[in-house]
Amino acid sequence: MEFVLMNVSHYLMFAYSDSRRALERIEDEETRQQLQHGLRALQIAWGQADAVTLAVERQR
């Protein structure tokens, strides 16, 4: 379980990093805003994955 949660967090980090680099290249403002919203959602999901990982570690 812990291994899976760490992988989720890791892949969320990759998705955020790659999307952030793509955002820098987008010139269309509407598209930029949509990607920024997606990045915020990724940050929230990443934080939640970290919180679940900590909770699982504490239960041991």
Biopython code that builds the backbone (N, CA, C, O; Angstrom):
import numpy as np
from Bio.PDB.StructureBuilder import StructureBuilder

atoms = [
    (1, "MET", "N", (0.831, -1.193, 0.000)),
    (1, "MET", "CA", (0.000, 0.000, 0.000)),
    (1, "MET", "C", (0.873, 1.254, 0.000)),
    (1, "MET", "O", (0.664, 2.166, -0.799)),
    (2, "GLU", "N", (1.845, 1.288, 0.897)),
    (2, "GLU", "CA", (2.728, 2.449, 0.993)),
    (2, "GLU", "C", (3.490, 2.667, -0.315)),
    (2, "GLU", "O", (3.649, 3.802, -0.763)),
    (3, "PHE", "N", (3.956, 1.582, -0.920)),
    (3, "PHE", "CA", (4.686, 1.664, -2.185)),
    (3, "PHE", "C", (3.813, 2.266, -3.281)),
    (3, "PHE", "O", (4.274, 3.101, -4.060)),
    (4, "VAL", "N", (2.566, 1.848, -3.340)),
    (4, "VAL", "CA", (1.629, 2.360, -4.343)),
    (4, "VAL", "C", (1.387, 3.851, -4.122)),
    (4, "VAL", "O", (1.371, 4.625, -5.079)),
    (5, "LEU", "N", (1.202, 4.251, -2.879)),
    (5, "LEU", "CA", (0.983, 5.658, -2.574)),
    (5, "LEU", "C", (2.202, 6.506, -2.937)),
    (5, "LEU", "O", (2.059, 7.621, -3.438)),
    (6, "MET", "N", (3.381, 5.983, -2.688)),
    (6, "MET", "CA", (4.593, 6.716, -3.074)),
    (6, "MET", "C", (4.668, 6.856, -4.586)),
    (6, "MET", "O", (5.073, 7.904, -5.087)),
    (7, "ASN", "N", (4.282, 5.813, -5.325)),
    (7, "ASN", "CA", (4.272, 5.891, -6.787)),
    (7, "ASN", "C", (3.277, 6.926, -7.280)),
    (7, "ASN", "O", (3.566, 7.683, -8.207)),
    (8, "VAL", "N", (2.098, 6.958, -6.660)),
    (8, "VAL", "CA", (1.089, 7.956, -7.039)),
    (8, "VAL", "C", (1.664, 9.354, -6.866)),
    (8, "VAL", "O", (1.549, 10.190, -7.761)),
    (9, "SER", "N", (2.274, 9.605, -5.732)),
    (9, "SER", "CA", (2.863, 10.917, -5.459)),
    (9, "SER", "C", (3.956, 11.240, -6.474)),
    (9, "SER", "O", (4.047, 12.362, -6.970)),
    (10, "HIS", "N", (4.769, 10.256, -6.769)),
    (10, "HIS", "CA", (5.865, 10.435, -7.721)),
    (10, "HIS", "C", (5.342, 10.795, -9.118)),
    (10, "HIS", "O", (5.852, 11.717, -9.754)),
    (11, "TYR", "N", (4.334, 10.074, -9.586)),
    (11, "TYR", "CA", (3.787, 10.351, -10.917)),
    (11, "TYR", "C", (3.030, 11.672, -10.961)),
    (11, "TYR", "O", (3.017, 12.339, -11.995)),
    (12, "LEU", "N", (2.397, 12.060, -9.855)),
    (12, "LEU", "CA", (1.776, 13.383, -9.798)),
    (12, "LEU", "C", (2.837, 14.461, -9.921)),
    (12, "LEU", "O", (2.610, 15.483, -10.569)),
    (13, "MET", "N", (3.999, 14.245, -9.303)),
    (13, "MET", "CA", (5.105, 15.194, -9.414)),
    (13, "MET", "C", (5.566, 15.300, -10.875)),
    (13, "MET", "O", (5.791, 16.403, -11.372)),
    (14, "PHE", "N", (5.706, 14.172, -11.556)),
    (14, "PHE", "CA", (6.107, 14.194, -12.967)),
    (14, "PHE", "C", (5.074, 14.936, -13.815)),
    (14, "PHE", "O", (5.428, 15.760, -14.659)),
    (15, "ALA", "N", (3.799, 14.637, -13.585)),
    (15, "ALA", "CA", (2.734, 15.290, -14.356)),
    (15, "ALA", "C", (2.746, 16.794, -14.125)),
    (15, "ALA", "O", (2.582, 17.574, -15.064)),
    (16, "TYR", "N", (2.939, 17.200, -12.878)),
    (16, "TYR", "CA", (2.974, 18.629, -12.564)),
    (16, "TYR", "C", (4.168, 19.292, -13.246)),
    (16, "TYR", "O", (4.029, 20.343, -13.873)),
    (17, "SER", "N", (5.321, 18.683, -13.121)),
    (17, "SER", "CA", (6.548, 19.249, -13.696)),
    (17, "SER", "C", (6.441, 19.377, -15.216)),
    (17, "SER", "O", (6.768, 20.424, -15.775)),
    (18, "ASP", "N", (5.988, 18.321, -15.881)),
    (18, "ASP", "CA", (5.848, 18.353, -17.342)),
    (18, "ASP", "C", (4.813, 19.389, -17.779)),
    (18, "ASP", "O", (5.021, 20.116, -18.751)),
    (19, "SER", "N", (3.705, 19.447, -17.056)),
    (19, "SER", "CA", (2.649, 20.409, -17.395)),
    (19, "SER", "C", (3.114, 21.836, -17.161)),
    (19, "SER", "O", (2.766, 22.739, -17.921)),
    (20, "ARG", "N", (3.890, 22.040, -16.125)),
    (20, "ARG", "CA", (4.413, 23.377, -15.827)),
    (20, "ARG", "C", (5.315, 23.857, -16.960)),
    (20, "ARG", "O", (5.247, 25.019, -17.361)),
    (21, "ARG", "N", (6.156, 22.967, -17.475)),
    (21, "ARG", "CA", (7.025, 23.325, -18.611)),
    (21, "ARG", "C", (6.199, 23.630, -19.854)),
    (21, "ARG", "O", (6.519, 24.552, -20.604)),
    (22, "ALA", "N", (5.135, 22.858, -20.074)),
    (22, "ALA", "CA", (4.262, 23.095, -21.228)),
    (22, "ALA", "C", (3.561, 24.439, -21.098)),
    (22, "ALA", "O", (3.382, 25.148, -22.089)),
    (23, "LEU", "N", (3.167, 24.789, -19.887)),
    (23, "LEU", "CA", (2.469, 26.053, -19.643)),
    (23, "LEU", "C", (3.313, 27.242, -20.097)),
    (23, "LEU", "O", (2.783, 28.215, -20.634)),
    (24, "GLU", "N", (4.604, 27.163, -19.885)),
    (24, "GLU", "CA", (5.502, 28.250, -20.273)),
    (24, "GLU", "C", (5.522, 28.485, -21.782)),
    (24, "GLU", "O", (5.861, 29.582, -22.227)),
    (25, "ARG", "N", (5.168, 27.485, -22.567)),
    (25, "ARG", "CA", (5.215, 27.591, -24.030)),
    (25, "ARG", "C", (3.882, 27.976, -24.661)),
    (25, "ARG", "O", (3.827, 28.286, -25.851)),
    (26, "ILE", "N", (2.814, 27.959, -23.880)),
    (26, "ILE", "CA", (1.482, 28.233, -24.426)),
    (26, "ILE", "C", (1.250, 29.734, -24.508)),
    (26, "ILE", "O", (1.432, 30.464, -23.534)),
    (27, "GLU", "N", (0.849, 30.173, -25.684)),
    (27, "GLU", "CA", (0.607, 31.602, -25.881)),
    (27, "GLU", "C", (-0.867, 31.974, -25.760)),
    (27, "GLU", "O", (-1.187, 33.102, -25.388)),
    (28, "ASP", "N", (-1.760, 31.049, -26.065)),
    (28, "ASP", "CA", (-3.191, 31.308, -25.999)),
    (28, "ASP", "C", (-3.627, 31.413, -24.538)),
    (28, "ASP", "O", (-3.461, 30.465, -23.771)),
    (29, "GLU", "N", (-4.183, 32.565, -24.150)),
    (29, "GLU", "CA", (-4.509, 32.822, -22.743)),
    (29, "GLU", "C", (-5.564, 31.855, -22.196)),
    (29, "GLU", "O", (-5.455, 31.409, -21.054)),
    (30, "GLU", "N", (-6.572, 31.531, -22.987)),
    (30, "GLU", "CA", (-7.612, 30.611, -22.516)),
    (30, "GLU", "C", (-7.025, 29.232, -22.222)),
    (30, "GLU", "O", (-7.351, 28.612, -21.210)),
    (31, "THR", "N", (-6.172, 28.767, -23.102)),
    (31, "THR", "CA", (-5.525, 27.469, -22.910)),
    (31, "THR", "C", (-4.613, 27.510, -21.692)),
    (31, "THR", "O", (-4.559, 26.553, -20.921)),
    (32, "ARG", "N", (-3.901, 28.613, -21.519)),
    (32, "ARG", "CA", (-3.031, 28.769, -20.342)),
    (32, "ARG", "C", (-3.847, 28.672, -19.055)),
    (32, "ARG", "O", (-3.445, 27.991, -18.112)),
    (33, "GLN", "N", (-4.987, 29.348, -19.017)),
    (33, "GLN", "CA", (-5.825, 29.331, -17.821)),
    (33, "GLN", "C", (-6.348, 27.930, -17.521)),
    (33, "GLN", "O", (-6.394, 27.506, -16.367)),
    (34, "GLN", "N", (-6.741, 27.220, -18.574)),
    (34, "GLN", "CA", (-7.234, 25.857, -18.372)),
    (34, "GLN", "C", (-6.140, 24.967, -17.797)),
    (34, "GLN", "O", (-6.390, 24.170, -16.893)),
    (35, "LEU", "N", (-4.940, 25.106, -18.318)),
    (35, "LEU", "CA", (-3.830, 24.303, -17.809)),
    (35, "LEU", "C", (-3.471, 24.716, -16.380)),
    (35, "LEU", "O", (-3.121, 23.862, -15.565)),
    (36, "GLN", "N", (-3.551, 25.984, -16.071)),
    (36, "GLN", "CA", (-3.290, 26.436, -14.702)),
    (36, "GLN", "C", (-4.292, 25.828, -13.721)),
    (36, "GLN", "O", (-3.921, 25.447, -12.610)),
    (37, "HIS", "N", (-5.551, 25.736, -14.124)),
    (37, "HIS", "CA", (-6.561, 25.102, -13.275)),
    (37, "HIS", "C", (-6.231, 23.621, -13.060)),
    (37, "HIS", "O", (-6.356, 23.092, -11.956)),
    (38, "GLY", "N", (-5.810, 22.978, -14.135)),
    (38, "GLY", "CA", (-5.409, 21.576, -14.025)),
    (38, "GLY", "C", (-4.208, 21.401, -13.107)),
    (38, "GLY", "O", (-4.140, 20.436, -12.346)),
    (39, "LEU", "N", (-3.262, 22.330, -13.173)),
    (39, "LEU", "CA", (-2.088, 22.273, -12.303)),
    (39, "LEU", "C", (-2.478, 22.450, -10.834)),
    (39, "LEU", "O", (-1.912, 21.799, -9.957)),
    (40, "ARG", "N", (-3.434, 23.322, -10.570)),
    (40, "ARG", "CA", (-3.903, 23.494, -9.190)),
    (40, "ARG", "C", (-4.543, 22.200, -8.682)),
    (40, "ARG", "O", (-4.340, 21.806, -7.534)),
    (41, "ALA", "N", (-5.309, 21.551, -9.542)),
    (41, "ALA", "CA", (-5.927, 20.280, -9.165)),
    (41, "ALA", "C", (-4.857, 19.221, -8.897)),
    (41, "ALA", "O", (-4.983, 18.429, -7.963)),
    (42, "LEU", "N", (-3.810, 19.208, -9.711)),
    (42, "LEU", "CA", (-2.712, 18.268, -9.480)),
    (42, "LEU", "C", (-2.037, 18.537, -8.137)),
    (42, "LEU", "O", (-1.692, 17.601, -7.416)),
    (43, "GLN", "N", (-1.851, 19.805, -7.802)),
    (43, "GLN", "CA", (-1.241, 20.145, -6.517)),
    (43, "GLN", "C", (-2.092, 19.644, -5.357)),
    (43, "GLN", "O", (-1.569, 19.118, -4.375)),
    (44, "ILE", "N", (-3.388, 19.808, -5.476)),
    (44, "ILE", "CA", (-4.289, 19.340, -4.421)),
    (44, "ILE", "C", (-4.234, 17.818, -4.312)),
    (44, "ILE", "O", (-4.137, 17.271, -3.214)),
    (45, "ALA", "N", (-4.295, 17.141, -5.451)),
    (45, "ALA", "CA", (-4.222, 15.677, -5.448)),
    (45, "ALA", "C", (-2.891, 15.203, -4.875)),
    (45, "ALA", "O", (-2.851, 14.227, -4.125)),
    (46, "TRP", "N", (-1.826, 15.871, -5.214)),
    (46, "TRP", "CA", (-0.498, 15.539, -4.715)),
    (46, "TRP", "C", (-0.463, 15.684, -3.191)),
    (46, "TRP", "O", (0.054, 14.814, -2.491)),
    (47, "GLY", "N", (-1.007, 16.770, -2.692)),
    (47, "GLY", "CA", (-1.067, 16.980, -1.243)),
    (47, "GLY", "C", (-1.893, 15.909, -0.546)),
    (47, "GLY", "O", (-1.530, 15.436, 0.531)),
    (48, "GLN", "N", (-2.993, 15.534, -1.159)),
    (48, "GLN", "CA", (-3.844, 14.495, -0.574)),
    (48, "GLN", "C", (-3.128, 13.149, -0.563)),
    (48, "GLN", "O", (-3.228, 12.398, 0.407)),
    (49, "ALA", "N", (-2.409, 12.844, -1.635)),
    (49, "ALA", "CA", (-1.649, 11.589, -1.695)),
    (49, "ALA", "C", (-0.586, 11.569, -0.596)),
    (49, "ALA", "O", (-0.371, 10.540, 0.044)),
    (50, "ASP", "N", (0.071, 12.695, -0.382)),
    (50, "ASP", "CA", (1.069, 12.771, 0.690)),
    (50, "ASP", "C", (0.415, 12.594, 2.061)),
    (50, "ASP", "O", (0.969, 11.926, 2.933)),
    (51, "ALA", "N", (-0.754, 13.189, 2.248)),
    (51, "ALA", "CA", (-1.463, 13.060, 3.526)),
    (51, "ALA", "C", (-1.854, 11.610, 3.794)),
    (51, "ALA", "O", (-1.731, 11.129, 4.921)),
    (52, "VAL", "N", (-2.322, 10.918, 2.767)),
    (52, "VAL", "CA", (-2.697, 9.511, 2.937)),
    (52, "VAL", "C", (-1.451, 8.678, 3.247)),
    (52, "VAL", "O", (-1.500, 7.781, 4.089)),
    (53, "THR", "N", (-0.357, 8.964, 2.581)),
    (53, "THR", "CA", (0.893, 8.245, 2.843)),
    (53, "THR", "C", (1.308, 8.415, 4.303)),
    (53, "THR", "O", (1.673, 7.440, 4.960)),
    (54, "LEU", "N", (1.254, 9.637, 4.810)),
    (54, "LEU", "CA", (1.601, 9.884, 6.209)),
    (54, "LEU", "C", (0.657, 9.154, 7.159)),
    (54, "LEU", "O", (1.088, 8.605, 8.173)),
    (55, "ALA", "N", (-0.628, 9.151, 6.826)),
    (55, "ALA", "CA", (-1.602, 8.451, 7.673)),
    (55, "ALA", "C", (-1.325, 6.957, 7.719)),
    (55, "ALA", "O", (-1.417, 6.340, 8.780)),
    (56, "VAL", "N", (-0.988, 6.378, 6.586)),
    (56, "VAL", "CA", (-0.668, 4.949, 6.545)),
    (56, "VAL", "C", (0.581, 4.662, 7.355)),
    (56, "VAL", "O", (0.636, 3.666, 8.076)),
    (57, "GLU", "N", (1.590, 5.527, 7.244)),
    (57, "GLU", "CA", (2.828, 5.331, 8.012)),
    (57, "GLU", "C", (2.558, 5.394, 9.521)),
    (57, "GLU", "O", (3.144, 4.630, 10.289)),
    (58, "ARG", "N", (1.683, 6.290, 9.937)),
    (58, "ARG", "CA", (1.370, 6.448, 11.361)),
    (58, "ARG", "C", (0.608, 5.246, 11.916)),
    (58, "ARG", "O", (0.700, 4.956, 13.109)),
    (59, "GLN", "N", (-0.132, 4.554, 11.080)),
    (59, "GLN", "CA", (-0.930, 3.417, 11.550)),
    (59, "GLN", "C", (-0.051, 2.197, 11.825)),
    (59, "GLN", "O", (-0.480, 1.261, 12.500)),
    (60, "ARG", "N", (1.140, 2.207, 11.319)),
    (60, "ARG", "CA", (2.012, 1.044, 11.522)),
    (60, "ARG", "C", (2.537, 0.981, 12.887)),
    (60, "ARG", "O", (3.286, 0.062, 13.218)),
]
sb = StructureBuilder()
sb.init_structure("model")
sb.init_model(0)
sb.init_chain("A")
sb.init_seg("    ")
for serial, (resi, resn, name, xyz) in enumerate(atoms, 1):
    if name == "N":
        sb.init_residue(resn, " ", resi, " ")
    sb.init_atom(name, np.array(xyz, "f"), 0.0, 1.0, " ", f" {name:<3s}", serial, name[0])
structure = sb.get_structure()
